[in-house]
Amino acid sequence: MTLDNTELLRFTTAGSVDDGKSTLIGRLLYDSKSIFEDQYEQIATTSSKRGEEGVNLALLTDGLKAEREQGITIDVAYRYFATPKRKFIIADTPGHIQYTRNMVTGASTANVALILIDARHGVVEQTRRHSFIASLLQIPHLIVCVNKMDLVDFSEEAFNKIKDDFQTFSHRLDVKDIDFIPMSALLGDNVVEKSENMDWYGGSTLLYSLENVHIGSDNNFIDCRLPVQTVIRPYNDEYHDYRGYAGRIAGGVWKKGDEVTILPSGFTTKVAKIDSYDGELEEAYPPMSVTMLLEDDIDISRGDMIVRTNNQAEVTQDVEVMLCWFNERPLQPGGKYGIMHTTKEARCMVKDVRYRLDINSLHRDEENKDIKMNDIGRVLLRTTAPLFVDSYRKNRITGSVILIDEQTNETVAAGMVI
């Protein structure tokens, strides 16, 4: 088995406190044989010291000591594992309302979100909140894991009721693909192995779904975008006239001979050659990192963007974004911040706060526009230099920005371009 050319799937977990997220990930790692014996022995020892029955698999992911002591997840923990079919990166994100910003960070690059629901409690406020954030972050696939089915006697009625409740509000979300799986992470039902206790369920297990969900079309292969990261000029005789523009492709399929426009200058030229670490490429697409050579000498530097001539990004200094606020100091209307968008850095001013979003009810609060830590709101920014943006719906890379406090250099917010 070679893992070099297997696909990488990133998924995130979300749910209320004590829905069993960490146990589920522990079970996934353990049953798919992705942990070492000594790791298992270590958590077995810790479990028995704490007087717990059996082995607490949640201890595999709760990495911080404070998390283990309180039995909660605070920070985003990334875990890596692989099966013969795929490689996986898991972002285990916290369930508490005061860690919304951690969830946004962990979920921003995910292909799949696992929304955990406790079978005894059904759809709760946190379920709606996390599903909304997953939809806001344009995560293409949701898997609703109805956990702790062993505590409701593996009842099909209980599962169907939760499924109906979830579907009544999920039609308001912007998610293309939703799947429901009844499971018990504690006992391992329907996580890696099919459950014998739920023969009424005809669907697949969680691991099977993760291995087979189609993620090839999650990238944007239509709109060609290459943010320039650096200009490559080797100063030696062999590559005397070499001038390449290196970066990670953010969208589209590129070929030699494509007509391209350079933003912001607007000059046009053609692609002469596409180089990569492994040599010249016939075509390139996201998320490949390449060096592009152009037919004409144009002054291009870091922060510029190469786009297809007949399909360009919007060049603007007024950017409207949905902003998730990360910092203890609230957003200052009229405040000035550093802004980073793809490889470009600029400064910006908060021109207007349109509304704050009440994440619990999804209502727009236009009266109280104070945006504090973990709040989400719609904000208009004015930048000092033009940015080359697409809407976040169209492209998650060219549609996202982060704001930086210039005094402390802290990242204070993440934004999705509307």
Secondary structure as UniProt FT lines:
FT   TURN            4..5
FT   STRAND          7..15
FT   TURN            17..18
FT   HELIX           21..31
FT   TURN            32..33
FT   HELIX           37..49
FT   TURN            50..51
FT   HELIX           57..60
FT   HELIX           65..70
FT   STRAND          77..82
FT   STRAND          86..92
FT   HELIX           97..99
FT   HELIX           100..107
FT   TURN            108..109
FT   STRAND          112..118
FT   TURN            119..121
FT   HELIX           125..136
FT   TURN            137..138
FT   STRAND          141..147
FT   HELIX           149..152
FT   TURN            153..154
FT   HELIX           156..170
FT   TURN            171..172
FT   STRAND          177..182
FT   TURN            185..188
FT   TURN            190..192
FT   TURN            199..200
FT   HELIX           206..212
FT   TURN            216..217
FT   STRAND          225..227
FT   STRAND          230..232
FT   TURN            238..241
FT   STRAND          244..248
FT   STRAND          254..255
FT   TURN            256..257
FT   STRAND          259..263
FT   TURN            264..265
FT   STRAND          268..276
FT   TURN            277..278
FT   STRAND          279..280
FT   STRAND          283..284
FT   TURN            286..287
FT   STRAND          289..294
FT   TURN            302..303
FT   STRAND          305..308
FT   TURN            309..310
FT   STRAND          314..325
FT   TURN            333..334
FT   STRAND          336..341
FT   TURN            342..343
FT   STRAND          344..358
FT   TURN            359..362
FT   STRAND          363..365
FT   TURN            373..374
FT   STRAND          376..389
FT   TURN            392..394
FT   TURN            396..399
FT   STRAND          400..404
FT   TURN            406..408
FT   STRAND          411..417
//
